Amino acid sequence: MGKIIHSRLFGIDLIIVNSETTTRELLDKHSANYPTRPVIRTNELAGLAFNTVLLPYGET
């Protein structure tokens, strides 16, 4: 099994990183290159809009 695996599940792209050193490099050194979290409208409808895990990057 490789260090980085890509899979598509129900139309959603999943990236699985299977190495701590690779994960640290991606998060520490390259995190400014990655976009914010996706906005999921169904969470707003369900009253989960202010869930810490789902918040976009920013001041909040």
N, C-alpha and C positions, 0 to 999 in steps of 0.2 A: 504494500500500500504506500502511496506517495505522501509527501508532506502536505500538499495542497490538493484537495479533491473538489471538483465541481459536479453538482447534480441539479437536475430540474425536477421539482415535485409540484404537481398541479399548477404548472405555469410559473412557479416561483423559483428563482435561481438561488441555490444554496452553495455556499463556499465553506468547506470544512478544512480547518488547518490542524494538522496532526503533529505539530512540533512546537514546543514551547519557545524555542529560539526564533523560529519563523514568526510566531504570533507576536512576540515582543518586538521584533524588527518592524513588522507591519503596523503595530499600534503605536510604538514610540517614535519611530523615525519617519513614517510615511502617513500618519493619520491626517495631516492637513490636506492630503490629496483626495480624500474620500468624501463623498457627499453626506448630507445629513440623513437621518432615518426617514423612511417613507411615511407619508400621512395616510392613515387607514381610516376612512370615513365611517366604517361600521363601528369603530371604537367610540367615536363621538356620539353616534346614535344610541349606543349601549350605556352611555354615561361614563366611559373610561378615557375621556380625552385628557384628563390630568393624571395619567399614570406615569410615574417616573421613568419606567423602562421605555415607554413609547414617546416621550417628549423629544422634540428635535433639539439639536445642539444649539446652545446660546446661553443667555444670561440666566434663564430659569433653571 
